[in-house]
Amino acid sequence: MSFYQHHVFFCTNQREDGAECCAKFNAKAMRDYAKKRCKELGIHEAGKVRINNAGCLNRCSEGPVIVVYPEGVWYSYVDREDIDDIIEQHLVGGQPVKRLQI
């Protein structure tokens, strides 16, 4: 059994050469928003949900990306509404958000 029910990794990588990267899509702010929202919902704690940074997840062309473990579900997102859907449907409701999966 995993220490967390869901462990979410946000790629926040910034490429020095100006190439495509998740940082260009405000990934750190979106990660911060997800963490804040999970805390507000009371699910950001041991045994529940953990939101973390990740370096490059090597899916730059599909970015910005996050991956949710232990399921290994990959998502791309555009805005806070997408993050809210992932939190509410997947992290709380247990159902992956098909429209955002990659």
Secondary structure, DSSP 8 states (H G I E B T S, - for coil): --SSSEEEEEE----TT----GGGGTHHHHHHHHHHHHHHTT--STTSEEEEEES--S-GGG-SEEEEETTTEEEE--SHHHHHHIIIIIIIT----GGGB-
